[in-house]
Amino acid sequence: MDNSVSCQDVEKIKFLFGFTKNELEKEDARWDSVDKKAIGLTPILGLLLGAAGFFGKWLLDEKMLPPYSALEWIAFVCVISAFISIL
């Protein structure tokens, strides 16, 4: 048996290697872009979560426990729903 690789097969392998390398570079560039956006938005997310936690705790501790009227029950359900969605 002849184990040699034809010139045509070598060209196919070179083409596929180049194509794969190009696609990998595009994917790496896309992930770099996503990482930069995530790094930029992380502090904002932290501030929003902190503010939501602070005001949610303030409402539950100081103003709404126990809820008596229908409006207080609606506000209570909204605060609990917001807390669960943040988690």
N, C-alpha and C positions, 0 to 999 in steps of 0.2 A: 504494500500500500504506500501511496505517496502522501506524505504529511505536509507538503509544501502548500502555502497559501497563494492563491492567484493574485495578480495585480489588481484585478477588479474587486476582489474581496478586501484587499488592503484599503482601497479607495472608499469602499462602503463603510469600513470601520472608522476611517478618518472622518468621513462625513458625519457619522452617528456620534462620534466623540465630540466633534466641534458643535454639533447641534445640541447635545446634552449639556455641554459646558456653557453655551449661550443661555439656555433655559435656566440653568442653575444660577447664573449671574443675575438674570432678571428676577428670579424668585428671591434671591438674597437682597436685592435692591428694594423689592416690595416689602420684605419683612423689616428692613432697616427703616423704611418710611413709617410703617405701623409702630415700630418701637419708639421712634421719635415722637409721634403723636401721643402715644400712651404715656411717655415720660412727661410730656407737657401738660397732660390733663390730670395726672395723679394728684398733684397738690390741690387742684380745684375740687376733685372728688372728696379728698380728705376734709376740706373745709365744709363742703355741703353735708357730709355725713356727721361731722361734729356739730354743726348748727342744728341739723334735724334731731340729733340725739338730745342736745341741750334743751331745745324748745319742746320736744316731746316729753321729756322728763318733767320740765317745768309745768306743762299743761296737766299732766297726769297727777303730779304731786300737789300742786298748789290750787288748781282750779277745778278739776273734773272728777275727783274721787270722793265720794261716790256720785255718779250722775243721777240727777233727779228728774229733769224735764226731758222732753223728746229731743229738743235741740242739743242738750248735753249728751244724750245717747248717740245722736248722729255724729257729733264732734268726736266722741270717744271712739266710735267705730272707725272713723277716718284716721285718727291718730294711730290706732292699733294696726290698721291696714297699711299705713305709710311705714310704720316700724317694720312690719313683716316684709314689705317689698324692699326696704333698704337692706335687710338681712339677706 
